[in-house]
Amino acid sequence: YKSFKSIVLLNLAMAIADGRDWLGFKTEARTVLYLQIEIPQVFLRDRLITLTRKWINGQGPIMDTKETIWFWWEPYIKLDTPAGLAMLDNKLSSLKPAVLIIDPLYKVTSGNILDPNIMRDFTDVIDRVAERHQLTVIVAHHSRKGGFGPDAEQGWGSDDMLGASTLSNWADSIVKVTRKGGKDSRKLTVSFDVLRHAKEEIEPREVIFDPETLMFKDRDVYNM
């Protein structure tokens, strides 16, 4: 909660669409569909205007990436229902993105996210969607622990996610974003708690959030 997860994902979405580095990692330009169902449209629009102004070096709020990026606001969609799944299938068939970002998980499920059976049904749906449309799916989710300070920084790893036993076992990769130093801090730690297919472990990265540009900076690693 309040760890800039959505803004991290906006940066990731634009980096993928443009083939730019993200947190020091190389990307290849791919089309992206970002399903955002928590932030009201007007706030999402304002964030995009701020971010794109910096993205193209201050020349105006114009989306200018190598590949297309779509932003889809659908506040009532439930992907564990036939109607919601059909809506998603239609959108993916029409746009054919290579990457689908869902932000956040709790808004697209109609059942209790603490119920492992509900979460298993959801992950099965996502697996079928990814296979049918040949894409990568990124899902934003919340942790069990709230607040800031020592409780927010315990070494829970991926096991502090709501519905952890199912999600931790299912995901190929789990990237955790934690705000450090109090509720007004702009310092984030990005840790890589699960990397099933990585050749080697990746150490946590510390980044600084810039509220003027909505981008993240690291004096050694990240400087877009």
N, C-alpha and C positions, 0 to 999 in steps of 0.2 A: 504494500500500500504506500502510495506517494513516493515511490522510488524511481520515478521517471520511466517506468517500463514502456508506456505508450510512445514517449518521445524517443527512447532508444530504438523502438521498432520502426518509427517513422524514418529515423536515420538509416536503419538497416534496409528498409524498403527502397529508399531512394538510392542508397549505395549499390544495391543489387541491380536496379533498373539502369543505373549509369555505369556499372562496372568499376566503381571506385572502391578504395580500401574501406573496410569497416573495422574499427578497433585494431588496426594494424594488419588485418587479414585481407588477402586478395579476393576479389569477386570477379565473376564474369557477367557481363550485362545480360539480364534475362527479364522477361515481362513479369510483372507483379500485380496481383489483386490483393488489396488490403481491405478486409472486412472489419470495420470499426463500428462497434455497437454499444459503446459506453459513453464516449464524449459527444455532447450535442453538436450538431452540424456546424453551427456558427463558430464554436470554439475550435473544431477541427479545421475549418476553413482558415481561421486566423493563424493557427499554428503552421499550416501549409504555406500561407503567404509569407510569414516570417522566415521559415526555413528555406523556401525557394529563392527568396531575395539573396540570402547568403550563398546558396548553392551555385547561383550563376553570377557571383561576384558583384552583387548589388545592382544589377541592371533591371530589376523589376520582378513582380510575382508571376513569372512564367515558368511552367514546368518544362524543363529542357534536359531530358535524359536520353541516353542512347536507345533504350528500349521503353516501351509504354508502361506506365504505372497507373492503375485504376484505384480509386478510393470509393468504397461501397459502404453506405450507411444504411443499415437495416435493423432497427432497434428491437424488433419483435421476432426475429427469425430464431427458430429452434431446430438445430440440426439433428436431433434425435426424434423428430416427427417426420412422417412422409411428406407433408407440405413443405416443411423447411428444407428437407433434403432435395426435393424436386426443384425448389427455387435455386438452391446452390448449384445443382447439376446443370440447370438451364444457363445460369450465369457463366459457369466454367466452360460449357460447350460453346457458348457464344464468344467469349473473350480469349479462351485458350491460354491462360497464363502458365508460366513455368513454376511460379511460387505463389502459394496462397497463405496469407497471414490472417489469423483469426484473433481478434482482440476485444474482450477477453473470453475465456472459456465459460465462466459461470453464466454469462448472458446467452449462450447458445444451447444450453441444456435445460430441459424442463423438469428434470428430476433432482434428487438430492445428490450433490457432488461428493458427499461423504460416503455414499453407498457404492461399494466396489462394483456391484453389478451394473449400476447406472454408468459408472465410468468405463467399465469394460464395453458396454454397448456403444458408448460414444467413441472409444478408440477403434472399435471394429468399423464404425461408420467412416471415420477418417481414413482408415486403412483402405477401405473399398473406394472412397473418393480419390485418394492418391493414386491407386492402381488404375482406376478407370480413366482418369484424366492425365496420368503420367506427370505428376507434379510433386513438388516438395511442400509440406504443410508446416507452418510455424504457428504455435499457439501460445498466447499470453495467459498466464495463470497467477494466482495469488498463493501466498504461503499461509501456514497456520499461525505463525507468530505475527503480531502487529506491533506498531509503535517503532521507537528508535532506541538507540543505546545498546547496552549489553545483550538484552533479549533478542534484538534484531540481528545480532552479529554472532550468535552461537554457531557452533560447527554442526548444524543439522544436515548440511548438504541438501540433496534432493528430497530427503525425508520430511522436510517441513512443508511440502506442498499439500494442499487440500486434496484428499483422494490419493495420497502418495503411493501406496502399495501398488496400485494399478498403473498410475502414470509414470512412476520411476522405472518400472519394469518394461514399459511400452516404448518410451521415447528413445530415439537414436542418440539425441543430444539434449542436455538440459543446461541452460545458461541462466545463472542466478544474478539478479541485479539488486544490490543492497546499498542503501544510503548510509554513509558513515558520518559520525560526528554531530548528530542531532537533527531535528526536523528542519532547520534552516540551512543545513549544510548543502553544498553543491558538489560534494565529493562522493563518487560512487565506486563501489567495488564490483567488478564483473567477474564472476567465477564460473568455471566450466566443470560442473559437478558430475555430469555423465557425458562421456564421449566414446560410444561403443566402437566406432570405426576409425578412431584417430590412431595414428602410428605411435604417438607419444602424448604424455600428459601436457596440458597447457596451464601455466601458472596464472593466477588471478591477475587482472589488469585494473589499475586505478585510473579513473578518468574524472575530469572536471566538467560540470555542466555549465554552459554559457547561456543564461536566460535571454540575452540580447539576440542571439542567433539560433537558439534551440539546438545547438550542436555540442559535441563533446570533444574535449581536448586532453591530451596527455603529452607532457613535455618530451617524453622519449618515444612513445609509440604512436599516438594518434594525433594527427594534425591535418584535417581536410581543408 
